[in-house]
Amino acid sequence: MFSERLKKLTPYVPGEQPRDRKYVKLNTNENPYSPSPKIREFLETCEIESLRLYPDPLATELRERIAEKYGVKKENVFAGNGSDEVLSFAFYAFFDNSNGNLLFPEFTYSFYPVYCDFYAIQYQKIPLRDDFSVDAEAYIGTESCGIIFPNPNAPTGICLSIEEIIRILENYPKDRAVIIDEAYIDFGGESAVRLINEYPNLLVIRTFSKSMSLAGLRLGFAIGDNGLIDALFTVKDSFNSYPLDMFAQKIGEIAIADEAYYSSVTKKIVETREELCSELGKAGWNFLSSKANFVFAGKKGIPGEDIYLGLRDRGILVRHFNIGKIKDFVRITVGTKDEMSRLIEEMKKL
Ligand SMILES: *Cc1c(COP(=O)(O)O)cnc(C)c1O
């Protein structure tokens, strides 16, 4: 009854969403602030009649709004059920092993190897530099069928400069995809979206889950040359014609238009991140320079696992990865100022 395919799967394990007690939840990079208040107005006036019909399979208006915001055409935009789904379609569409392995960083978003196993894509992990940054040179110098990395990278929070990204694109074969997963770019990095017209092999992937505070809605998108976007539609339409329900499409349109609200929320999070780093420094903790809504931190003499468990006992959840040179760090999501004060207080007691 169970397929051989199934027996080989090792699923991704997301950060825990506990139900046993109330935690200060700093483990999945959710936004501590509310989504745009304009969404409430929509929900209060929406007619249940609209649910009778299938949603637009092309998410046309949502893609138009996204295209307007980023100065591209709707033909350059694909939208999916969370950026995880968009990533999955992209792995299916662009990577096989005809020209070598897929390359991604040794420490990165741990869904990438899961998609590789799912689609039987061979991959090679490229070590980070000693300072934990992504090593652009190593990607150029290795024969491969494609490249993917988050920028800023997760769980380090370190951002690669746009010049380094251009260097990769300039020196990489134009017939192989380079995917930049910009889940955290709104928190301080420079986006590669403006490069898509120059590099038809560049796909930029974004999510509504982090900076737009809509992780529960499941909405993500990709921006790239229309050849790449058409390929994503081909995969989608071979799998599910309607991955985006009518609420997700409509709420996405409202959120993407409310720049004033979201830029103030993002500004607050960036300020809080910088305050958190300054407090961590004063308390003798090490941390990496972050351009995301999380900080990767550790303290000499305390194993990462003990930090994680100690904070958990004290009602604070952070994320710990028990692997290689990152095992003595924990990834802390930037929450509200109050949550960060409580965190620092408990960290000092460890
Ligand atoms: C959170 C995250 C995603 C997934 O986002 P969803 O849109 O919620 O599926 C993708 N990539 C990275 C690097 C992330 O951290």
The ligand as a Gaussian input file, in Angstrom:
#p B3LYP/6-31G(d) Opt

LIG

0 1
 C        9.672000      31.591000       6.155000
 C       10.481000      31.239000       4.965000
 C        9.882000      30.772000       3.798000
 C        8.453000      30.294000       3.761000
 O        7.546000      31.223000       3.729000
 P        6.000000      30.877000       3.481000
 O        5.621000      31.913000       2.487000
 O        5.355000      31.050000       4.803000
 O        5.871000      29.485000       2.944000
 C       10.676000      30.570000       2.675000
 N       11.998000      30.776000       2.715000
 C       12.619000      31.185000       3.839000
 C       14.080000      31.378000       3.821000
 C       11.869000      31.411000       4.992000
 O       12.480000      31.760000       6.111000

